[in-house]
Amino acid sequence: MDALSRGEFTDALYAQGAHYWDKHPFHQRLAAGDCTPDEVRAWVGNRWYYQSNLSQKNAAIIANCPLPEVRLRWVERIKFQDEGGLDDWLVLGRAVGLGSMPEPLPGVRFAVDSYVRFCKENPWRIAAAAALTELFAPDAMRDRVLAWRKHYPWIDESGYAYFESRIPVVRNDSAYTLGLVADHCATRQDQETAIAALRFKCDVLWAMLDAISLAGQRP
């Protein structure tokens, strides 16, 4: 099959937003103010495992990439997390009432570990495509901050530092990554694999919320 045009390819990547975790029933309850404090804490605490593995995921992409200019740009993601992003998430944990971050639920651990392994085992351009959930993240983070301030006034204001610092960064990162993937996935096979990789990442995030939601329903 012939390769998709650049516009067709990027449209297909954007279409995966239909599977992004902001559509998950738990995420929608969280945004609507319908979650209990314990459920908010469960989301923050389990999301910590994802946050704490992002640098390993990004290091895997760098390790597999032969292009110095891409490695130099991608390392900024590691610097963001390790020079403040992780600390800001710990502040969020304290802001919602967590004394320390809990062990992740088994389903969360499995989902995150699968994502890191995916990025280690696949070509860098395909792993970069999986990271394109960042296309949908800025608006979701903006809406989250607005909703949480409205519905969960018990959350200390200090907890929003991660989201407010991350939103402009991820907007720039997503534009860069989209162009990178469009440039380096030039064959139809690579394009289809990249689209599937992004859907896989959406499934990883969805599975995390499945685990958190089901844990809250246990007697």
GILIN-V255168 format. One record per residue. N is the residue number from 1. RES is the residue in one small letter. NEAR is the number of other ideal C-beta (glycine too) atoms within 10 Angstrom. D_CENTER is the distance of its C-alpha to the mean C-alpha in Angstrom with 1 decimal. Layout:
N & RES & NEAR & D_CENTER
N & RES & NEAR & D_CENTER
//
This chain:
1 & m & 8 & 31.6
2 & d & 6 & 31.2
3 & a & 15 & 27.9
4 & l & 19 & 26.2
5 & s & 9 & 26.9
6 & r & 13 & 24.2
7 & g & 9 & 24.0
8 & e & 11 & 23.9
9 & f & 22 & 21.1
10 & t & 17 & 18.8
11 & d & 11 & 19.8
12 & a & 15 & 18.8
13 & l & 23 & 15.3
14 & y & 14 & 15.0
15 & a & 12 & 16.6
16 & q & 21 & 13.7
17 & g & 17 & 12.3
18 & a & 10 & 14.9
19 & h & 18 & 12.9
20 & y & 19 & 9.6
21 & w & 21 & 9.3
22 & d & 18 & 11.1
23 & k & 14 & 14.1
24 & h & 19 & 14.2
25 & p & 10 & 17.4
26 & f & 22 & 16.1
27 & h & 21 & 13.6
28 & q & 11 & 16.6
29 & r & 14 & 18.9
30 & l & 23 & 16.7
31 & a & 18 & 16.9
32 & a & 11 & 20.6
33 & g & 12 & 21.6
34 & d & 11 & 22.6
35 & c & 21 & 20.9
36 & t & 10 & 23.1
37 & p & 12 & 22.5
38 & d & 11 & 22.0
39 & e & 17 & 19.2
40 & v & 20 & 17.4
41 & r & 16 & 18.0
42 & a & 23 & 16.7
43 & w & 20 & 13.3
44 & v & 23 & 13.2
45 & g & 21 & 14.9
46 & n & 24 & 12.9
47 & r & 21 & 9.5
48 & w & 22 & 11.4
49 & y & 19 & 11.6
50 & y & 20 & 7.9
51 & q & 19 & 8.3
52 & s & 17 & 11.6
53 & n & 18 & 10.8
54 & l & 20 & 8.7
55 & s & 18 & 12.1
56 & q & 14 & 13.7
57 & k & 22 & 11.3
58 & n & 24 & 12.0
59 & a & 17 & 15.6
60 & a & 19 & 15.9
61 & i & 25 & 15.2
62 & i & 17 & 17.7
63 & a & 11 & 20.2
64 & n & 18 & 20.3
65 & c & 19 & 20.7
66 & p & 7 & 24.4
67 & l & 13 & 24.0
68 & p & 8 & 24.6
69 & e & 8 & 23.4
70 & v & 18 & 20.0
71 & r & 15 & 19.8
72 & l & 10 & 21.0
73 & r & 15 & 18.4
74 & w & 22 & 15.4
75 & v & 15 & 16.7
76 & e & 14 & 16.0
77 & r & 23 & 12.3
78 & i & 18 & 13.9
79 & k & 12 & 16.4
80 & f & 20 & 14.0
81 & q & 21 & 12.6
82 & d & 13 & 16.0
83 & e & 10 & 18.2
84 & g & 13 & 16.9
85 & g & 21 & 13.2
86 & l & 17 & 13.8
87 & d & 13 & 17.1
88 & d & 21 & 15.8
89 & w & 22 & 13.6
90 & l & 17 & 16.9
91 & v & 15 & 18.7
92 & l & 23 & 16.5
93 & g & 20 & 17.5
94 & r & 14 & 21.1
95 & a & 20 & 20.9
96 & v & 20 & 20.2
97 & g & 15 & 22.9
98 & l & 17 & 21.4
99 & g & 7 & 23.9
100 & s & 9 & 21.6
101 & m & 17 & 18.4
102 & p & 15 & 19.3
103 & e & 11 & 19.0
104 & p & 23 & 16.1
105 & l & 19 & 17.3
106 & p & 10 & 18.3
107 & g & 18 & 16.1
108 & v & 25 & 13.0
109 & r & 17 & 14.4
110 & f & 15 & 15.2
111 & a & 23 & 11.9
112 & v & 25 & 10.2
113 & d & 14 & 13.4
114 & s & 14 & 13.6
115 & y & 24 & 10.4
116 & v & 19 & 12.0
117 & r & 12 & 15.3
118 & f & 18 & 14.3
119 & c & 25 & 13.5
120 & k & 15 & 16.8
121 & e & 11 & 18.9
122 & n & 19 & 18.1
123 & p & 17 & 19.3
124 & w & 21 & 17.2
125 & r & 22 & 17.1
126 & i & 23 & 15.7
127 & a & 25 & 12.9
128 & a & 27 & 12.2
129 & a & 30 & 12.3
130 & a & 23 & 9.6
131 & a & 24 & 7.3
132 & l & 26 & 8.6
133 & t & 21 & 6.1
134 & e & 20 & 6.4
135 & l & 22 & 9.8
136 & f & 23 & 9.2
137 & a & 22 & 7.2
138 & p & 19 & 10.4
139 & d & 13 & 12.7
140 & a & 19 & 10.7
141 & m & 19 & 10.6
142 & r & 13 & 14.2
143 & d & 12 & 15.3
144 & r & 17 & 13.9
145 & v & 16 & 16.0
146 & l & 11 & 18.9
147 & a & 14 & 18.9
148 & w & 22 & 18.7
149 & r & 12 & 21.4
150 & k & 11 & 23.5
151 & h & 16 & 23.1
152 & y & 16 & 22.5
153 & p & 9 & 25.0
154 & w & 11 & 25.3
155 & i & 18 & 22.0
156 & d & 13 & 23.2
157 & e & 9 & 22.3
158 & s & 11 & 21.3
159 & g & 21 & 18.1
160 & y & 19 & 16.7
161 & a & 17 & 16.8
162 & y & 21 & 13.2
163 & f & 20 & 12.1
164 & e & 12 & 15.3
165 & s & 14 & 15.0
166 & r & 20 & 11.5
167 & i & 16 & 12.2
168 & p & 10 & 14.8
169 & v & 15 & 13.2
170 & v & 22 & 10.2
171 & r & 16 & 12.9
172 & n & 12 & 14.9
173 & d & 22 & 12.3
174 & s & 18 & 11.4
175 & a & 12 & 15.2
176 & y & 16 & 16.0
177 & t & 21 & 13.8
178 & l & 19 & 15.1
179 & g & 12 & 18.5
180 & l & 21 & 18.1
181 & v & 25 & 17.2
182 & a & 18 & 19.9
183 & d & 10 & 22.4
184 & h & 18 & 21.9
185 & c & 25 & 21.5
186 & a & 14 & 25.0
187 & t & 12 & 26.3
188 & r & 13 & 25.8
189 & q & 11 & 24.8
190 & d & 18 & 22.0
191 & q & 22 & 20.9
192 & e & 16 & 20.9
193 & t & 16 & 19.1
194 & a & 25 & 16.3
195 & i & 20 & 16.1
196 & a & 14 & 16.1
197 & a & 26 & 13.3
198 & l & 27 & 11.0
199 & r & 18 & 12.4
200 & f & 18 & 11.9
201 & k & 24 & 8.1
202 & c & 21 & 8.5
203 & d & 16 & 11.0
204 & v & 22 & 9.1
205 & l & 23 & 7.1
206 & w & 18 & 10.6
207 & a & 19 & 12.4
208 & m & 27 & 10.9
209 & l & 23 & 12.2
210 & d & 19 & 15.3
211 & a & 21 & 16.0
212 & i & 23 & 15.7
213 & s & 20 & 17.8
214 & l & 12 & 20.4
215 & a & 15 & 20.9
216 & g & 14 & 21.8
217 & q & 6 & 24.4
218 & r & 5 & 26.3
219 & p & 2 & 29.8
//
